[in-house]
Amino acid sequence: MRNWLLALLIGLGICLGVSGTSQAQDEARIAGVLFRSTWCPPCHILEPRLNAAKRDYQGRIHFVRFDFSFRDEETLRDQARAEGLVGVFNHYQNQLGVLVLMDRDSGQVLEVITARYSAEDIEDAFERALAWQG
């Protein structure tokens, strides 16, 4: 019973994180899909850079975070379905420490950002994605 309650609370926290997006962000054509975990060393390098870079892009890029810290893949798969990101989720779910920039309409991956990117490189990638006319 206790494990069930813990799983429910974790799932609720993940769902609240998704539903807390702004309407402008929901309408953004470009998605930035982060695959991360608390136990992922590259995530600890990428995320501070990403957080610094994405401040100016809220509402222009729809940011989604798949957190594999508790390995609750069914809840994450439900999140992917709700966001319309099942394809990218299936392809990248085993690659943590990446942010996938993609066109939400076509599903085309535009760029995969890793811990090798500086905050400036991330901002440049955001600009390239926003300029994409696919």
C-alpha positions in Angstrom: 0.0 0.0 0.0 2.8 2.4 0.9 4.6 1.8 -2.4 1.4 2.3 -4.3 0.9 5.7 -2.6 4.5 6.7 -3.3 4.0 5.8 -7.0 0.8 7.8 -7.1 2.4 10.9 -5.5 5.4 10.7 -7.9 3.1 10.3 -10.9 1.0 13.2 -9.7 4.1 15.4 -9.3 5.2 14.5 -12.9 1.8 15.3 -14.3 1.6 18.6 -12.4 4.9 19.6 -13.9 3.5 19.1 -17.4 0.2 20.7 -16.8 1.8 23.8 -15.4 3.0 25.0 -18.8 1.8 28.3 -20.1 -0.7 28.5 -23.0 2.0 30.3 -25.2 4.4 27.4 -24.5 1.7 24.9 -25.4 1.2 26.6 -28.8 5.0 26.7 -29.5 5.9 24.8 -32.7 9.4 23.8 -31.5 9.7 21.3 -28.5 12.7 20.9 -26.3 12.4 17.4 -24.8 14.8 16.7 -22.0 15.7 13.1 -21.0 17.2 13.2 -17.5 17.7 11.5 -14.2 19.1 12.5 -10.8 21.8 9.7 -11.1 22.9 10.8 -14.6 26.3 12.6 -14.5 25.9 14.3 -17.9 22.5 15.7 -16.7 24.3 17.5 -13.9 26.5 19.2 -16.5 23.8 19.9 -19.1 20.9 21.1 -16.9 22.5 24.3 -15.3 23.6 25.4 -18.8 20.1 24.6 -20.2 18.4 26.4 -17.4 20.5 29.5 -18.0 19.9 29.4 -21.7 16.2 28.7 -21.7 15.0 31.6 -19.7 14.6 33.8 -22.8 12.9 31.0 -24.8 9.9 30.2 -22.5 6.8 30.5 -24.6 8.7 30.2 -27.8 9.9 26.6 -27.2 7.7 24.0 -25.5 9.9 22.5 -22.9 9.1 18.9 -21.7 11.0 17.0 -19.1 11.1 13.2 -18.9 12.7 12.4 -15.5 13.8 8.7 -15.2 15.0 9.1 -11.6 12.3 6.7 -10.3 12.2 4.5 -13.5 8.5 4.7 -13.7 8.4 4.2 -17.5 4.6 3.7 -17.6 3.9 7.1 -16.1 6.5 8.6 -18.5 5.0 6.9 -21.4 1.6 8.3 -20.4 3.2 11.7 -20.3 4.7 11.2 -23.8 1.2 10.2 -25.1 -0.4 13.3 -23.5 2.3 15.6 -25.1 2.1 13.8 -28.5 5.8 12.8 -28.2 5.6 9.0 -28.2 8.0 8.7 -31.2 10.7 10.8 -29.7 10.2 9.2 -26.3 10.6 5.7 -27.8 13.7 6.7 -29.7 15.5 8.6 -26.9 14.3 7.0 -23.6 17.6 5.1 -23.1 19.7 8.2 -23.8 19.8 10.4 -20.7 21.5 13.8 -20.5 20.1 15.0 -23.9 17.7 17.7 -24.9 16.0 16.9 -28.2 14.9 20.0 -30.2 12.1 19.0 -32.6 9.3 20.3 -34.8 6.1 19.4 -33.0 4.0 19.3 -36.2 6.2 17.0 -38.2 8.1 15.2 -35.5 11.4 16.0 -37.2 14.4 16.1 -34.8 16.3 19.3 -35.5 19.2 19.0 -33.1 20.2 16.9 -30.1 21.9 18.9 -27.3 24.3 17.2 -25.0 26.5 18.1 -22.1 29.2 19.2 -24.6 27.1 22.3 -25.4 27.9 25.5 -23.5 25.0 27.8 -22.5 25.9 29.9 -25.6 25.8 26.8 -27.8 22.4 25.9 -26.5 21.1 29.4 -27.2 22.5 29.1 -30.7 20.7 25.8 -31.2 17.5 27.3 -29.9 17.8 30.1 -32.5 18.5 27.6 -35.3 15.4 25.6 -34.3 13.2 28.7 -34.2 14.5 29.8 -37.6 13.8 26.4 -39.1 11.1 26.6 -41.8 10.5 22.9 -42.4 
